[in-house]
């Protein structure tokens, strides 16, 4: 999918960015069609599969930053790259600055030519795909006759992480690279956060973080892992009154038993309390912060909203 929000952030920070996307592939490929990375003079975001393919693609993307026209390259994943995958990928390269962002739709399909000979209207198959996308909401990445058509990424899921301790940091570190998430990170003091907060993460600071519950979208997902059991309980109480999509609480079985009793005493029905999951992640993987973060990330990926789009048949 075309992640317009990520591109906007990168351009705002770095000025000019080259987007490299896998338009199509034949045989074995390190990533699926529609996978993209953003490249700027001093770094990059995302990956098209790593290794020699990504190294060469990133180098080419940086050479284009001075203002090159869009183009495609078909690259064999063979001896020339020191690989033996046996497949081939078609890569698309596009340079974006603030002005170029105005041409990107926020919804639907983003269809455009990537080669000089792809003039006029998109091919008939892509025009039909646009009609289906408008009528049925079904859209996949397609590359045909020099034209690339990608569905715009949907609005990201709001995930609020309450607490910037060891587990909170591990969660943010693990979740930030995942597509389709908008992270809000809350704690009581700036000093509790790491010196550098990742791009795309919104930090919120409040002496009493529970007061920020009122600002969370009712569709937001929440992970509660603060330094204080009293604060954890207050957050659970306020979120049950406020509304949420999902809510997870770090803790033991005994902690959750006490919380259920106290939340019931605060007037919450058992079926509502049961919507809060405690503990978060997979306890079988252990209590190391990174193990918790990995298992939580796996759960998020398993939910349909973050499932990768079905690849087009070419």
C-alpha positions in Angstrom: 0.0 0.0 0.0 1.0 3.6 -0.6 1.7 5.0 2.9 1.1 8.7 2.3 1.4 9.7 5.9 4.9 8.1 6.2 6.0 9.9 3.1 4.7 13.3 4.3 6.6 12.8 7.6 9.8 11.9 5.8 9.6 14.9 3.4 8.8 17.3 6.2 12.0 16.1 8.0 14.4 15.5 5.1 13.1 17.8 2.4 13.6 15.5 -0.6 13.0 11.7 -0.5 13.1 8.9 -3.0 10.5 6.2 -2.7 11.5 2.8 -3.9 8.7 0.2 -4.4 8.6 -3.3 -5.6 6.2 -3.0 -8.5 6.2 -6.7 -9.4 8.3 -9.8 -9.2 8.8 -13.1 -11.0 9.9 -16.2 -9.1 11.4 -15.8 -5.6 11.5 -12.3 -4.1 12.6 -11.0 -0.7 9.3 -9.0 -0.3 5.9 -8.8 -2.0 4.7 -6.3 -4.6 3.8 -3.0 -3.0 6.6 -3.1 -0.4 8.4 0.2 -0.3 11.2 2.1 1.4 12.0 5.8 1.7 15.5 7.0 1.1 17.1 10.4 1.8 20.7 11.7 1.8 21.6 10.5 5.2 19.4 7.5 5.8 16.3 5.5 5.0 13.0 4.1 6.4 11.6 0.7 5.6 13.0 -2.2 3.7 12.5 -4.0 0.4 14.2 -7.1 1.7 17.8 -6.1 2.6 21.0 -7.5 1.2 22.6 -6.5 -2.0 19.3 -5.7 -3.7 18.4 -3.1 -1.1 22.0 -1.7 -1.0 22.1 -1.1 -4.7 18.5 0.3 -4.8 19.3 2.7 -1.9 22.4 3.9 -3.7 20.4 4.5 -6.9 17.7 6.3 -4.9 20.3 8.7 -3.5 21.7 9.5 -6.9 18.2 10.5 -8.0 17.6 13.0 -5.1 18.9 15.9 -7.2 15.6 15.7 -9.2 15.5 12.7 -11.5 12.3 11.6 -13.3 10.4 8.4 -12.2 11.8 5.2 -13.6 11.7 1.4 -13.2 14.5 -1.1 -13.1 14.1 -4.9 -13.5 16.8 -6.6 -11.5 17.6 -10.3 -11.6 18.3 -11.8 -8.2 21.3 -13.8 -9.5 25.1 -13.8 -9.7 25.4 -10.1 -10.5 24.1 -9.3 -7.0 25.8 -12.3 -5.4 22.5 -14.0 -4.9 21.0 -17.3 -6.0 17.3 -16.7 -5.4 16.5 -17.3 -9.1 13.8 -14.6 -9.3 13.6 -11.0 -10.6 12.0 -7.9 -9.2 10.8 -4.7 -10.9 11.6 -1.7 -8.8 9.9 1.7 -9.2 11.8 4.9 -8.2 10.1 8.2 -7.5 11.5 11.5 -6.0 9.2 13.5 -3.8 9.4 17.0 -2.3 6.6 19.1 -0.7 5.1 20.0 -4.1 5.0 16.5 -5.3 3.0 15.4 -2.3 0.0 17.3 -3.6 -0.5 14.8 -6.4 -1.0 11.8 -4.1 -4.6 11.0 -3.2 -5.4 10.2 0.4 -7.8 7.4 -0.4 -8.6 5.0 -3.2 -6.0 4.0 -5.8 -2.9 6.0 -6.7 -2.2 5.2 -10.4 0.6 6.9 -12.3 3.1 6.3 -15.1 6.7 5.4 -14.1 8.2 5.2 -17.6 8.5 7.7 -20.4 6.5 5.6 -22.8 3.6 5.2 -20.5 1.6 8.2 -21.8 -2.1 9.0 -21.9 -4.6 7.1 -19.9 -3.8 4.1 -17.7 -4.3 0.7 -19.3 -7.8 -0.6 -19.4 -7.2 -3.2 -16.7 -6.1 -0.5 -14.3 -9.1 1.7 -15.1 -11.3 -1.3 -14.3 -9.4 -1.8 -11.1 -10.1 1.8 -10.1 -13.8 1.3 -10.8 -13.9 -1.8 -8.6 -11.9 0.0 -5.9 -14.5 2.8 -5.8 -17.5 0.5 -5.9 -16.4 -2.4 -3.8 -13.4 -1.1 -1.8 -11.2 -3.9 -3.1 -7.7 -2.8 -4.3 -4.3 -4.4 -4.8 -1.0 -3.3 -6.2 -0.7 -3.7 -9.9 2.0 -2.9 -12.4 1.2 -2.9 -16.1 2.7 -1.3 -19.2 4.8 1.1 -17.3 1.9 2.2 -15.0 1.8 1.5 -11.2 -1.4 1.4 -9.3 -1.3 1.2 -5.4 -4.1 1.4 -2.9 -3.7 4.3 -0.4 -3.0 3.0 3.1 -6.0 3.3 5.4 -6.0 5.6 8.4 -3.5 4.1 10.9 -4.7 2.4 14.0 -4.3 4.6 17.1 -2.3 2.8 19.8 -1.7 4.5 23.1 1.1 3.2 25.2 0.9 4.2 28.9 4.3 4.1 30.5 7.9 4.8 29.3 9.7 2.3 31.4 11.6 -0.8 30.2 8.6 -2.5 28.7 7.2 0.7 27.2 10.5 1.4 25.5 10.8 -2.1 24.2 7.3 -1.9 22.8 7.9 1.4 21.1 11.2 0.1 19.6 9.5 -3.0 18.3 6.2 -1.4 17.1 7.5 1.8 15.5 8.7 0.1 12.2 5.3 -1.7 11.7 3.0 -0.2 9.1 -0.5 1.0 9.9 0.1 2.2 13.5 0.0 5.7 15.0 1.7 5.5 18.4 0.9 7.9 21.3 3.4 7.4 24.2 2.4 8.8 27.6 4.3 9.3 30.9 4.7 11.8 33.8 7.9 13.5 32.8 10.2 14.1 29.8 13.1 12.5 31.7 11.3 9.2 31.7 11.5 9.0 27.9 14.6 8.1 26.0 16.6 11.0 24.7 15.5 10.3 21.1 11.9 9.5 20.5 11.4 7.7 17.2 9.8 9.5 14.2 6.0 8.9 14.0 5.6 8.5 17.8 3.7 11.3 19.6 4.9 11.8 23.2 2.4 13.1 25.7 3.5 14.3 29.2 1.1 14.9 32.1 1.6 14.9 35.9 -1.4 12.7 36.1 -1.5 10.7 32.8 -5.0 9.4 33.5 -6.4 12.9 32.7 -5.4 12.3 29.0 -7.8 9.4 28.7 -10.5 11.9 27.7 -8.5 12.9 24.6 -8.1 9.3 23.3 -10.3 8.3 20.3 -13.0 5.9 21.4 -11.5 3.5 18.7 -8.0 3.6 20.1 -6.2 0.6 21.4 -4.3 0.8 24.7 -1.4 -0.9 26.5 -1.1 0.0 30.2 2.3 -0.6 31.8 3.1 2.4 34.1 5.3 2.4 37.2 2.3 2.6 39.5 -0.4 0.1 40.2 -2.7 2.9 41.4 -2.2 4.7 38.1 -2.8 1.5 36.2 -6.1 1.0 38.0 -7.2 4.6 37.4 -6.4 4.2 33.7 -8.5 1.0 33.5 -11.4 2.7 35.4 -11.4 5.8 33.1 -11.0 3.8 29.9 -14.0 1.6 30.8 -16.0 4.8 31.2 -14.5 6.4 28.1 -14.6 3.5 25.6 -11.8 1.8 23.7 -11.2 -0.7 20.9 -8.9 -3.0 22.9 -7.0 -2.6 26.2 -4.2 -4.6 27.6 -2.7 -4.4 31.1 0.7 -5.7 32.2 0.6 -7.7 35.3 0.3 -11.0 37.1 -2.7 -13.2 37.7 -2.9 -11.9 41.3 -2.7 -8.3 40.2 -5.5 -8.8 37.7 -7.7 -10.6 40.3 -7.4 -7.5 42.6 -8.1 -5.2 39.8 -11.2 -7.0 38.7 -12.5 -6.8 42.3 -11.7 -3.1 42.6 -13.2 -2.3 39.1 -16.4 -4.1 40.0 -16.5 -2.1 43.2 -16.2 1.1 41.1 -19.4 0.1 39.3 -18.1 -1.7 36.2 -20.0 -4.8 34.9 -18.0 -8.1 34.8 -18.5 -8.3 31.0 -17.0 -4.9 30.5 -14.1 -5.6 32.8 -13.4 -8.8 30.8 -12.6 -6.7 27.8 -9.3 -5.7 29.4 -6.7 -8.3 28.8 -4.2 -9.1 31.5 -1.4 -10.1 31.2 -0.4 -8.8 27.7 1.6 -10.9 25.3 2.4 -14.5 25.7 3.6 -15.4 29.3 5.2 -18.5 27.9 7.9 -16.4 26.2 9.0 -15.0 29.6 9.1 -11.6 31.3 12.0 -9.9 29.4 10.8 -6.6 28.1 11.8 -7.4 24.5 10.0 -10.8 24.8 6.8 -9.1 25.9 7.2 -6.6 23.1 7.7 -9.3 20.5 4.7 -11.2 21.6 2.5 -8.1 21.7 3.7 -7.2 18.2 2.8 -10.7 17.0 -0.7 -10.3 18.3 -1.1 -6.9 16.5 0.1 -8.4 13.3 -2.4 -11.3 13.6 -5.3 -8.9 13.7 -7.0 -8.2 10.3 -6.3 -4.4 10.4 -2.5 -5.1 10.0 -2.7 -8.1 7.7 -0.8 -7.4 4.5 -2.9 -6.7 1.4 -3.5 -9.6 -0.9 -1.1 -9.4 -3.8 -2.4 -8.9 -7.3 -2.2 -11.7 -9.9 -0.2 -10.6 -12.9 
